[in-house]
Amino acid sequence: MTGERSEGERLRTRTPCAGRCSTTYGDLVCRGCKRFAHEVVDWNRYGSEAKDAVWQRLLMLRDQVVAGRIEVIDRSLLAEQLQRHRIPFSRQDSDASRVWLLLRRGSRHMGALAPYGLRALPPHHERTPLELRDLIDADYQRLSEAHYERYFVLPRPSGRRLS
């Protein structure tokens, strides 16, 4: 049975915190939730529009990484498995969101992807679901850090003088 709200809608009702905050140790991008340090600090002051913008970025970057590693070959089988394992989802959730929900909750217990309606994309065919989950999480972290560096880090002076 599917939930009434999409993953994004469900998540927006609470903080993105994954309970593994690394910003307290000096990381500019949290290794748990992938938010930027200033977003972690200011989250409770954000209005719904600012929170939505953060959630949209988090879901977009994560789904981009998932879609580059795993393909959904049978949507109905994936939905059946999510229901079987009591993992809430919505018809509005992207394929990549559904895949991540499954990997996050069940990758340690999954023997193969095919029984879940999934297929690893090349060159990841030989990886286990747990290895894929960890690879996706690491790539998601790198992509979030690159996004932070591109849009929030001020360029360093080049040492050249203005004439």
Secondary structure, DSSP 8 states (H G I E B T S, - for coil): ---SS-HHHHHHTS----S---GGGT-SB-TTT--BHHHHHHGGG--HHHHHHHHHHHHHHHHHHHHTTEEES-HHHHHHHHHHTT----TTS-HHHHHHHHHHHHTTT-S-SGGGTEEE-TT-TT--HHHHHHHHHHHHHHHHHHHHHHHTS-----S----
